[in-house]
Amino acid sequence: MARHFKHHDKAAIIQLLTAIKERPADFLQDEVLGKIAAVFADEPQMRTFESYELLATTGQLKIYGGREIEQAARQQMEVAMALPVTVRGALMPDAHMGYGLPVGGVLATDNAVIPYAVGVDIGCRMALTLFDEGESFLKRYSYQLNVAMKEYTHFGMEGGLGFYQEHEVLDRPEFRDTALLKALHGKAVRQLGSSGSGNHFVEFGLLTLEADNSLQLPPKQYLALLSHSGSRGLGAAIAEHYTKIATDTCKLPRSAKQLAWLDMNSDAGQEYWLSMNLAGDYARACHQQIHRHLAKATGLKSLATIENHHNFAWEETLTDTRKVIIHRKGATPAHAGELGIIPGSMTTPAYLVRGKGVEQALYSASHGAGRAMSRSKARQKVTMSALKKMTADAGVTLIGGSVEENPLAYKDIEQVMHAQHELVTVEGQFMPAIVRMNKE
């Protein structure tokens, strides 16, 4: 306990230990707590698992923008299509190799949820707020916006904002439903309103709305705030915990090991589903806090907010009335009329889009431009001084930032958008002006 729960307060640790003593069977499968639970268990527990072979023929797979998708991502998706629980799949034009399912992969399964097809950063999402100001405000108050970004955002794997926050998500009863969620509540409190590392960002910029827009706002330029981040340590711990349970109980060939699933009728499947949805709501709360703090600090009035998850799973019904679990690993929901945001890079546009509801794409679109370089290759190819020149040439102020996220590390967002023109309609273009990301 001292090693693994050193950041938890005494009351939470005692509560957790009491629960282990009273219900040891609930904790026997836990990698850490199982050793303590075994002391109180009446008899040894045998871990059961099912062993599966991949199907010789794959299910239905639709690929968009295939010319720009690396072979490794295609191969990962083909393995996913051969799972016995797979119903249908789609690969978005921003796709690249990931863990388990490729980033940009969409997979529909029959009564099964795959933790690694959701991803480690559960509920990672985009949020865009339009304000009742325009370009003149951005130019006049750029210094104040810059200062507010530094004071009211936090980036990195650990830590959080330096002031107390309140949000109803922290009072959710689900935090008392499992031992894991109980143990993670303290971290969720500390990290509320913060962002992670990697490609997570917060940006002020200008959004130009099209005449035919779903927001029913005048077609002009608006000051806007765009953020991208997920469920922080809460989602990562949930993903790690239930991925281990899945891989321990669902034995697959080595090539598919990371795609182990949880049956939705099992206790573990229901626990993961509950935890995943809580993590998604927590990610939404983090964005709400970011936007609320920055709007208050700068005196801006919000006109509208658009937001959407990726790295999530939904229960949906196909046109043949079949119910499936749709996993979107780095893919944006794009049901008919549904609004979403597809970003490019720190110097290229993001797009406000309206979904067209294409079933072949499993009602999805890309979640960004997609990586053209691995992180290691980006570090080798671009220096920090070169990155600063790129942003300066584009008229972008960069706070923090990493060469791993330099604009050249990403695909051409215009090509990606062209490859999915049948999936979404563009309603607006956002150009970043002040960008904050995690430091190198």
RAURGI-V304985 format. One record per pair of residues at least 4 apart in sequence whose C-alpha atoms are under 6 Angstrom apart, sorted by the first residue. I is the first residue (numbers start at 1). J is the second residue. D is the distance in whole Angstrom. If there is no record, write none. Layout:
BEGIN
i=I j=J d=D
i=I j=J d=D
END
This chain:
BEGIN
i=1 j=5 d=5
i=2 j=6 d=5
i=19 j=23 d=6
i=20 j=24 d=5
i=20 j=37 d=6
i=24 j=37 d=5
i=24 j=41 d=6
i=27 j=34 d=5
i=27 j=37 d=6
i=28 j=34 d=4
i=28 j=37 d=6
i=29 j=34 d=6
i=30 j=34 d=5
i=49 j=249 d=4
i=49 j=250 d=6
i=50 j=250 d=5
i=50 j=251 d=6
i=51 j=251 d=4
i=52 j=252 d=5
i=54 j=82 d=5
i=54 j=83 d=5
i=55 j=82 d=5
i=58 j=81 d=5
i=58 j=82 d=5
i=59 j=81 d=5
i=59 j=88 d=6
i=60 j=88 d=5
i=61 j=89 d=5
i=61 j=90 d=5
i=62 j=90 d=5
i=63 j=90 d=6
i=63 j=91 d=5
i=64 j=92 d=5
i=64 j=93 d=5
i=65 j=93 d=5
i=65 j=419 d=5
i=69 j=95 d=6
i=72 j=97 d=6
i=73 j=96 d=5
i=73 j=97 d=4
i=73 j=102 d=5
i=81 j=86 d=6
i=85 j=109 d=5
i=85 j=110 d=5
i=86 j=109 d=4
i=87 j=108 d=5
i=87 j=109 d=5
i=88 j=108 d=5
i=89 j=106 d=6
i=89 j=107 d=4
i=90 j=106 d=5
i=90 j=361 d=5
i=91 j=104 d=6
i=91 j=105 d=5
i=92 j=104 d=5
i=92 j=366 d=5
i=93 j=416 d=6
i=94 j=104 d=6
i=94 j=366 d=6
i=94 j=369 d=5
i=94 j=370 d=4
i=95 j=103 d=5
i=95 j=104 d=4
i=96 j=102 d=6
i=96 j=103 d=5
i=97 j=102 d=5
i=98 j=102 d=4
i=98 j=103 d=5
i=100 j=116 d=6
i=100 j=258 d=5
i=100 j=259 d=5
i=101 j=117 d=5
i=103 j=329 d=5
i=103 j=330 d=5
i=104 j=329 d=6
i=104 j=330 d=5
i=104 j=331 d=5
i=105 j=329 d=5
i=106 j=327 d=6
i=106 j=328 d=5
i=107 j=326 d=6
i=107 j=327 d=5
i=108 j=324 d=6
i=108 j=325 d=5
i=108 j=326 d=4
i=109 j=324 d=6
i=109 j=325 d=5
i=110 j=324 d=5
i=111 j=264 d=5
i=112 j=262 d=6
i=112 j=263 d=5
i=112 j=264 d=5
i=113 j=261 d=5
i=113 j=262 d=5
i=114 j=261 d=4
i=115 j=243 d=6
i=117 j=329 d=6
i=118 j=311 d=5
i=118 j=312 d=5
i=118 j=327 d=6
i=118 j=329 d=5
i=119 j=311 d=6
i=120 j=236 d=5
i=120 j=239 d=5
i=121 j=230 d=6
i=121 j=235 d=6
i=121 j=236 d=6
i=122 j=231 d=6
i=122 j=235 d=5
i=122 j=311 d=5
i=123 j=230 d=6
i=123 j=280 d=4
i=123 j=309 d=5
i=123 j=310 d=6
i=123 j=311 d=5
i=123 j=312 d=5
i=124 j=229 d=5
i=124 j=230 d=4
i=124 j=309 d=6
i=124 j=310 d=6
i=124 j=311 d=6
i=125 j=228 d=6
i=125 j=229 d=6
i=125 j=230 d=6
i=125 j=308 d=6
i=125 j=309 d=4
i=125 j=310 d=6
i=126 j=227 d=6
i=126 j=228 d=5
i=126 j=307 d=5
i=126 j=308 d=6
i=127 j=226 d=6
i=127 j=227 d=5
i=127 j=306 d=6
i=127 j=307 d=4
i=128 j=225 d=6
i=128 j=226 d=5
i=128 j=305 d=5
i=128 j=306 d=5
i=129 j=224 d=5
i=129 j=225 d=5
i=129 j=304 d=6
i=129 j=305 d=4
i=130 j=224 d=4
i=130 j=302 d=6
i=130 j=303 d=5
i=130 j=304 d=5
i=131 j=223 d=5
i=131 j=224 d=6
i=131 j=301 d=6
i=131 j=302 d=5
i=131 j=303 d=5
i=132 j=301 d=6
i=133 j=222 d=6
i=133 j=223 d=5
i=134 j=221 d=6
i=134 j=222 d=5
i=134 j=223 d=5
i=137 j=141 d=6
i=138 j=142 d=5
i=148 j=152 d=6
i=149 j=153 d=6
i=154 j=160 d=6
i=154 j=161 d=6
i=154 j=194 d=5
i=154 j=195 d=6
i=155 j=195 d=5
i=155 j=196 d=5
i=155 j=438 d=5
i=156 j=196 d=5
i=156 j=197 d=5
i=156 j=438 d=6
i=157 j=196 d=6
i=160 j=190 d=6
i=160 j=191 d=5
i=160 j=194 d=6
i=175 j=181 d=5
i=175 j=182 d=5
i=176 j=182 d=5
i=188 j=192 d=6
i=192 j=286 d=5
i=193 j=286 d=4
i=193 j=289 d=5
i=193 j=290 d=5
i=195 j=229 d=6
i=197 j=438 d=5
i=200 j=228 d=5
i=200 j=229 d=5
i=201 j=227 d=6
i=201 j=228 d=5
i=201 j=436 d=6
i=201 j=437 d=5
i=202 j=226 d=6
i=202 j=227 d=4
i=202 j=436 d=5
i=203 j=225 d=6
i=203 j=226 d=5
i=203 j=434 d=6
i=203 j=435 d=4
i=204 j=224 d=6
i=204 j=225 d=5
i=204 j=433 d=6
i=204 j=434 d=5
i=205 j=223 d=6
i=205 j=224 d=5
i=205 j=431 d=5
i=205 j=432 d=4
i=205 j=433 d=5
i=206 j=222 d=6
i=206 j=223 d=5
i=206 j=224 d=6
i=206 j=430 d=5
i=206 j=431 d=5
i=207 j=221 d=5
i=207 j=222 d=5
i=207 j=429 d=5
i=207 j=430 d=4
i=208 j=220 d=6
i=208 j=221 d=4
i=208 j=428 d=5
i=208 j=429 d=5
i=209 j=219 d=5
i=209 j=220 d=6
i=209 j=428 d=4
i=210 j=219 d=5
i=210 j=427 d=5
i=210 j=428 d=5
i=211 j=219 d=5
i=213 j=427 d=5
i=230 j=283 d=5
i=231 j=235 d=5
i=231 j=279 d=6
i=231 j=282 d=6
i=231 j=283 d=4
i=235 j=279 d=6
i=239 j=243 d=6
i=246 j=250 d=6
i=246 j=260 d=5
i=246 j=261 d=5
i=246 j=262 d=6
i=247 j=260 d=5
i=250 j=260 d=6
i=252 j=256 d=6
i=252 j=257 d=5
i=262 j=269 d=5
i=263 j=269 d=5
i=264 j=269 d=5
i=264 j=270 d=6
i=272 j=276 d=6
i=288 j=292 d=6
i=289 j=293 d=6
i=291 j=295 d=6
i=295 j=299 d=6
i=295 j=300 d=5
i=308 j=340 d=6
i=310 j=328 d=6
i=310 j=330 d=5
i=310 j=331 d=5
i=310 j=332 d=6
i=311 j=328 d=6
i=311 j=329 d=4
i=311 j=330 d=5
i=312 j=327 d=6
i=312 j=328 d=6
i=313 j=326 d=5
i=313 j=327 d=4
i=314 j=325 d=6
i=314 j=326 d=5
i=315 j=324 d=6
i=315 j=325 d=5
i=316 j=323 d=6
i=316 j=324 d=6
i=317 j=321 d=6
i=317 j=322 d=6
i=317 j=323 d=4
i=318 j=322 d=5
i=330 j=367 d=6
i=331 j=365 d=6
i=331 j=366 d=5
i=331 j=367 d=5
i=332 j=364 d=5
i=332 j=365 d=5
i=332 j=366 d=6
i=332 j=367 d=5
i=333 j=364 d=5
i=334 j=338 d=6
i=334 j=355 d=4
i=334 j=357 d=6
i=334 j=363 d=5
i=334 j=364 d=5
i=334 j=365 d=6
i=335 j=355 d=5
i=335 j=357 d=4
i=335 j=363 d=5
i=336 j=355 d=5
i=336 j=356 d=4
i=336 j=357 d=4
i=337 j=354 d=6
i=337 j=355 d=5
i=338 j=354 d=5
i=338 j=355 d=5
i=339 j=353 d=6
i=339 j=354 d=5
i=340 j=352 d=6
i=340 j=353 d=5
i=341 j=351 d=6
i=341 j=352 d=5
i=342 j=350 d=5
i=342 j=351 d=5
i=342 j=367 d=5
i=342 j=368 d=5
i=343 j=350 d=4
i=343 j=368 d=5
i=344 j=348 d=5
i=344 j=349 d=5
i=344 j=350 d=5
i=344 j=368 d=6
i=344 j=369 d=5
i=344 j=413 d=5
i=345 j=407 d=5
i=349 j=430 d=5
i=349 j=431 d=5
i=350 j=429 d=6
i=350 j=430 d=5
i=351 j=428 d=6
i=351 j=429 d=5
i=352 j=427 d=5
i=352 j=428 d=5
i=353 j=424 d=6
i=353 j=425 d=5
i=353 j=426 d=4
i=353 j=427 d=5
i=354 j=424 d=5
i=354 j=425 d=5
i=355 j=424 d=4
i=356 j=423 d=5
i=356 j=424 d=5
i=357 j=363 d=5
i=358 j=363 d=5
i=359 j=363 d=5
i=369 j=411 d=5
i=369 j=413 d=5
i=370 j=410 d=6
i=370 j=411 d=6
i=371 j=409 d=6
i=371 j=410 d=4
i=371 j=411 d=6
i=372 j=409 d=5
i=372 j=410 d=5
i=372 j=411 d=5
i=373 j=377 d=6
i=373 j=378 d=6
i=373 j=409 d=5
i=375 j=404 d=5
i=378 j=404 d=5
i=378 j=409 d=6
i=379 j=403 d=6
i=379 j=404 d=6
i=384 j=403 d=6
i=389 j=393 d=6
i=391 j=396 d=5
i=392 j=396 d=6
i=396 j=433 d=5
i=396 j=434 d=6
i=397 j=434 d=5
i=398 j=435 d=5
i=398 j=436 d=6
i=399 j=436 d=5
i=400 j=437 d=5
i=400 j=438 d=6
i=400 j=439 d=4
i=401 j=437 d=5
i=401 j=438 d=5
i=401 j=439 d=5
i=401 j=440 d=6
i=402 j=439 d=6
i=402 j=440 d=4
END
